[in-house]
Amino acid sequence: MKMKPGLVFVFLLLSSLSLFPAEKINVLLITVDTLRADRVSVYSSRYVKTPNMDSLARRGVVFKRAFAHTPLTLPSHACIFTGTTPLFHGVSDNNRFKLDDKFLTLAEHFRSRGYRTAAFTGAFVLDKFFNLDQGFDLYQSPVNRNERTADEVIRPAVKWLENQNGPWFLWIHLWDPH
């Protein structure tokens, strides 16, 4: 049996989804490694312009007070997908830890509610080996090297998205700022 997250994050998200039982919303989660929010124009116009991100932000939800529990890629994403911290889920570093099967992930929640789920990642530290693929119908990560460029991640994600005709949850992870 899967463990349910101890934090309110997943509950609130799923509660908000249940407010629209007849109309399920599509969910796109984009994570960009090492990109500071104050360097994206949706948060601050002082720096580089990011018109594509700005366009997505205008049509979606922008979180202005979102904080990482850890500055490391794998444990940070384990936090996002379980709604818990490294002290609870046990993933506290890159490369040496795997997310245990007992944890119920965000993708598993979506899939159990009839969503198609897919992930396209750009970093080896998010490979299937580390078990973040729980709940994803399709999970693509770098093969035979450490990372993929944004174009190599986004192109197949868009192709997958074009073939969806029901509700979907799509995670895109970009590594390029490294």
Contacts in CASP RR format, 6 or more apart in sequence:
PFRMAT RR
TARGET T0000
AUTHOR 0000-0000-0000
METHOD contacts of the structure
MODEL  1
MKMKPGLVFVFLLLSSLSLFPAEKINVLLITVDTLRADRVSVYSSRYVKT
PNMDSLARRGVVFKRAFAHTPLTLPSHACIFTGTTPLFHGVSDNNRFKLD
DKFLTLAEHFRSRGYRTAAFTGAFVLDKFFNLDQGFDLYQSPVNRNERTA
DEVIRPAVKWLENQNGPWFLWIHLWDPH
1 102 0 8 1.000
2 101 0 8 1.000
2 102 0 8 1.000
2 103 0 8 1.000
2 104 0 8 1.000
2 108 0 8 1.000
3 102 0 8 1.000
3 103 0 8 1.000
3 104 0 8 1.000
4 10 0 8 1.000
4 104 0 8 1.000
5 11 0 8 1.000
5 82 0 8 1.000
5 83 0 8 1.000
5 84 0 8 1.000
5 103 0 8 1.000
5 104 0 8 1.000
6 83 0 8 1.000
6 84 0 8 1.000
6 88 0 8 1.000
7 83 0 8 1.000
7 84 0 8 1.000
7 85 0 8 1.000
9 83 0 8 1.000
10 82 0 8 1.000
10 83 0 8 1.000
10 104 0 8 1.000
10 106 0 8 1.000
10 109 0 8 1.000
13 106 0 8 1.000
13 109 0 8 1.000
14 109 0 8 1.000
14 113 0 8 1.000
17 24 0 8 1.000
17 25 0 8 1.000
17 113 0 8 1.000
24 113 0 8 1.000
24 114 0 8 1.000
24 115 0 8 1.000
24 166 0 8 1.000
24 167 0 8 1.000
25 167 0 8 1.000
26 167 0 8 1.000
26 168 0 8 1.000
26 169 0 8 1.000
26 170 0 8 1.000
27 110 0 8 1.000
27 115 0 8 1.000
27 168 0 8 1.000
27 169 0 8 1.000
27 170 0 8 1.000
28 56 0 8 1.000
28 170 0 8 1.000
28 172 0 8 1.000
29 80 0 8 1.000
29 169 0 8 1.000
29 170 0 8 1.000
29 171 0 8 1.000
29 172 0 8 1.000
30 56 0 8 1.000
30 171 0 8 1.000
30 172 0 8 1.000
30 173 0 8 1.000
30 174 0 8 1.000
31 77 0 8 1.000
31 80 0 8 1.000
31 171 0 8 1.000
31 172 0 8 1.000
31 173 0 8 1.000
31 174 0 8 1.000
32 173 0 8 1.000
32 174 0 8 1.000
32 176 0 8 1.000
32 177 0 8 1.000
33 73 0 8 1.000
33 123 0 8 1.000
33 173 0 8 1.000
33 174 0 8 1.000
33 175 0 8 1.000
33 176 0 8 1.000
33 177 0 8 1.000
33 178 0 8 1.000
34 177 0 8 1.000
34 178 0 8 1.000
35 177 0 8 1.000
37 43 0 8 1.000
37 44 0 8 1.000
38 44 0 8 1.000
38 46 0 8 1.000
38 47 0 8 1.000
39 47 0 8 1.000
39 48 0 8 1.000
40 47 0 8 1.000
40 48 0 8 1.000
40 50 0 8 1.000
40 53 0 8 1.000
41 47 0 8 1.000
41 48 0 8 1.000
41 49 0 8 1.000
41 50 0 8 1.000
41 51 0 8 1.000
41 53 0 8 1.000
41 54 0 8 1.000
42 50 0 8 1.000
42 53 0 8 1.000
42 54 0 8 1.000
42 57 0 8 1.000
42 62 0 8 1.000
43 62 0 8 1.000
43 64 0 8 1.000
68 76 0 8 1.000
68 79 0 8 1.000
69 75 0 8 1.000
69 76 0 8 1.000
69 79 0 8 1.000
69 85 0 8 1.000
69 86 0 8 1.000
70 76 0 8 1.000
70 79 0 8 1.000
70 86 0 8 1.000
70 92 0 8 1.000
72 92 0 8 1.000
72 93 0 8 1.000
72 94 0 8 1.000
73 94 0 8 1.000
73 123 0 8 1.000
73 125 0 8 1.000
73 126 0 8 1.000
74 91 0 8 1.000
74 93 0 8 1.000
74 94 0 8 1.000
74 95 0 8 1.000
74 97 0 8 1.000
74 125 0 8 1.000
74 126 0 8 1.000
74 130 0 8 1.000
74 132 0 8 1.000
75 86 0 8 1.000
75 90 0 8 1.000
75 91 0 8 1.000
75 92 0 8 1.000
75 93 0 8 1.000
75 94 0 8 1.000
75 97 0 8 1.000
77 126 0 8 1.000
77 132 0 8 1.000
77 173 0 8 1.000
78 84 0 8 1.000
78 86 0 8 1.000
78 89 0 8 1.000
78 90 0 8 1.000
78 91 0 8 1.000
78 99 0 8 1.000
78 132 0 8 1.000
79 85 0 8 1.000
79 86 0 8 1.000
79 89 0 8 1.000
80 106 0 8 1.000
81 99 0 8 1.000
81 105 0 8 1.000
81 106 0 8 1.000
81 107 0 8 1.000
81 132 0 8 1.000
81 134 0 8 1.000
82 88 0 8 1.000
82 89 0 8 1.000
82 99 0 8 1.000
82 103 0 8 1.000
82 104 0 8 1.000
82 105 0 8 1.000
82 106 0 8 1.000
83 106 0 8 1.000
84 103 0 8 1.000
86 92 0 8 1.000
89 99 0 8 1.000
89 100 0 8 1.000
89 103 0 8 1.000
90 97 0 8 1.000
90 100 0 8 1.000
91 97 0 8 1.000
91 98 0 8 1.000
91 99 0 8 1.000
91 130 0 8 1.000
94 125 0 8 1.000
95 125 0 8 1.000
97 130 0 8 1.000
98 129 0 8 1.000
98 130 0 8 1.000
98 131 0 8 1.000
99 105 0 8 1.000
99 130 0 8 1.000
99 131 0 8 1.000
99 132 0 8 1.000
99 134 0 8 1.000
100 131 0 8 1.000
101 131 0 8 1.000
101 134 0 8 1.000
103 134 0 8 1.000
105 132 0 8 1.000
105 134 0 8 1.000
105 135 0 8 1.000
106 169 0 8 1.000
107 117 0 8 1.000
107 119 0 8 1.000
107 134 0 8 1.000
107 135 0 8 1.000
107 136 0 8 1.000
107 169 0 8 1.000
107 171 0 8 1.000
108 134 0 8 1.000
108 135 0 8 1.000
110 117 0 8 1.000
110 135 0 8 1.000
110 169 0 8 1.000
111 117 0 8 1.000
111 135 0 8 1.000
111 136 0 8 1.000
111 137 0 8 1.000
111 169 0 8 1.000
113 167 0 8 1.000
114 167 0 8 1.000
115 167 0 8 1.000
115 168 0 8 1.000
115 169 0 8 1.000
116 137 0 8 1.000
116 164 0 8 1.000
116 166 0 8 1.000
116 167 0 8 1.000
116 168 0 8 1.000
116 169 0 8 1.000
117 135 0 8 1.000
117 136 0 8 1.000
117 137 0 8 1.000
117 138 0 8 1.000
117 168 0 8 1.000
117 169 0 8 1.000
117 170 0 8 1.000
118 136 0 8 1.000
118 137 0 8 1.000
118 138 0 8 1.000
118 139 0 8 1.000
118 140 0 8 1.000
118 157 0 8 1.000
118 160 0 8 1.000
118 168 0 8 1.000
118 169 0 8 1.000
118 170 0 8 1.000
118 171 0 8 1.000
119 132 0 8 1.000
119 133 0 8 1.000
119 136 0 8 1.000
119 138 0 8 1.000
119 139 0 8 1.000
119 140 0 8 1.000
119 141 0 8 1.000
119 170 0 8 1.000
119 171 0 8 1.000
119 172 0 8 1.000
119 173 0 8 1.000
120 140 0 8 1.000
120 153 0 8 1.000
120 154 0 8 1.000
120 156 0 8 1.000
120 157 0 8 1.000
120 160 0 8 1.000
120 170 0 8 1.000
120 171 0 8 1.000
120 172 0 8 1.000
120 173 0 8 1.000
121 127 0 8 1.000
121 139 0 8 1.000
121 140 0 8 1.000
121 141 0 8 1.000
121 142 0 8 1.000
121 148 0 8 1.000
121 153 0 8 1.000
121 171 0 8 1.000
121 172 0 8 1.000
121 173 0 8 1.000
121 175 0 8 1.000
122 141 0 8 1.000
122 142 0 8 1.000
122 147 0 8 1.000
122 148 0 8 1.000
122 149 0 8 1.000
122 152 0 8 1.000
122 153 0 8 1.000
122 173 0 8 1.000
122 174 0 8 1.000
122 175 0 8 1.000
123 141 0 8 1.000
123 142 0 8 1.000
123 146 0 8 1.000
123 147 0 8 1.000
123 173 0 8 1.000
123 175 0 8 1.000
124 141 0 8 1.000
124 142 0 8 1.000
124 145 0 8 1.000
124 146 0 8 1.000
124 147 0 8 1.000
126 132 0 8 1.000
126 141 0 8 1.000
126 173 0 8 1.000
127 141 0 8 1.000
127 142 0 8 1.000
128 139 0 8 1.000
128 141 0 8 1.000
132 139 0 8 1.000
133 139 0 8 1.000
136 171 0 8 1.000
138 160 0 8 1.000
140 153 0 8 1.000
140 156 0 8 1.000
141 148 0 8 1.000
142 148 0 8 1.000
147 175 0 8 1.000
147 178 0 8 1.000
148 175 0 8 1.000
149 176 0 8 1.000
150 174 0 8 1.000
150 175 0 8 1.000
150 176 0 8 1.000
153 172 0 8 1.000
153 173 0 8 1.000
153 174 0 8 1.000
153 175 0 8 1.000
154 172 0 8 1.000
154 174 0 8 1.000
157 170 0 8 1.000
157 172 0 8 1.000
160 170 0 8 1.000
161 168 0 8 1.000
161 170 0 8 1.000
END
